[in-house]
């Protein structure tokens, strides 16, 4: 029984990681950016683009704070639809 109790924290960490990765990409973006750039998230939600998932314009290469430069942010992201 004590072995099970000792493994419980590890199980919770693994389950949390699995759950967070099962969310749609856009939901993961909103979760993180609601904390790091809340005004940008609010502006996006209130815009016509709020119907789109973040990865539609910004791609899926950016996943952490360390790889933020991988997100598409130039006008080329806009030109996918606004050509």
PyMOL commands that set and color helices and strands:
alter all, ss='L'
color gray80, all
select helices_A, chain A and resi 2-22+25-36+38-45+48-51+54-58+65-70+75-79
alter helices_A, ss='H'
color red, helices_A
deselect
rebuild
show_as cartoon
